[in-house]
Amino acid sequence: MIVLITFCFVLVAACGNKFSNNNLNSKETTNKETALQKNDSGEDNPKDKAEGVKVATPNVQADINSFIPKGWHILEKVMGQPEKVEGDLNKDGINDVVIVIEGTNKMEGEAAPRSLMILLGNKEKSYSTSVIAEKAVLLSNEGGVWGDPYESIVIDRGSILLNFYGGSNYRWFSSYRFRFQNNGWFLIGVTVGEYYTGTTTKDNADIEDYNLLTGDYVFKKADANGKLILTKGNRGKKDLVNLKNFIANSEEKQY
């Protein structure tokens, strides 16, 4: 009897220890799992707190490239430097993009076509096509002896400046300013000039400058003695040319 009682006492004690150990192991495992879950969520992970929450950002260049028509590419006047500028053009606080694009296929002996493309930025960090002006950019063979007349695109005071330069001994240059207004892009300013390289420089060129919003103009021209004469006036307001209809090499005056 005594042996039986002793055996039962030992058996009960052993079971109690096993139960206690199982509870401890279970609690430890639960704590480890909870810690892992917190680390995965970033709630109690010191490393995550130090680095901050990482948010995926869209590939802006890839998004822009998706707007380039098949058979075209962004013009690179200098290798590796695409003709692309960014700035807020429609005053919504979001950067927009202006690009000069050029066709990759052309007929033998002809220059590849070029267009001016404007993409408006959206709140979700994407873009939408605002306009593609098919005749707004001079072609590579329209600069005379000088060569490619395309010079640059610039965003200046919320508007787009499109600049050209060409010629031979007699040089010419032009700058066209476009601004977004009335839900469209319109030509609001023009500067054109010319000079003879044998006697003067661009700094002393004959220049005509037009403000198409006010009708004001300023002419600068050298007389026979080389003295610069300024002429100012106002020719009155005219209908503004829409960028979609602007022709860079037009033989008729568009302003």
Secondary structure, DSSP 4 states (H G I P E B T S, - for coil): -HHHHHHHHHHHHHHHHHHHHHHHHHHHHHHHHHHHHHHHHTSS-HHHHHH--------HHHHHHTTSPTTEEE--SBTTB-SEEEE-SSSSSS-EEEEEEEES---TTSPPPEEEEEEEE-TTS-EEEEEEETTSS--TT-SGGG---EEEEEEETTEEEEEEEEESSEEEEEEEEEEEETTEEEEEEEEEEEEETTT--GGG-EEEEEETTT-EEEEEEE-TTS-EEEEEEE----PPPBGGG--TT-SS---
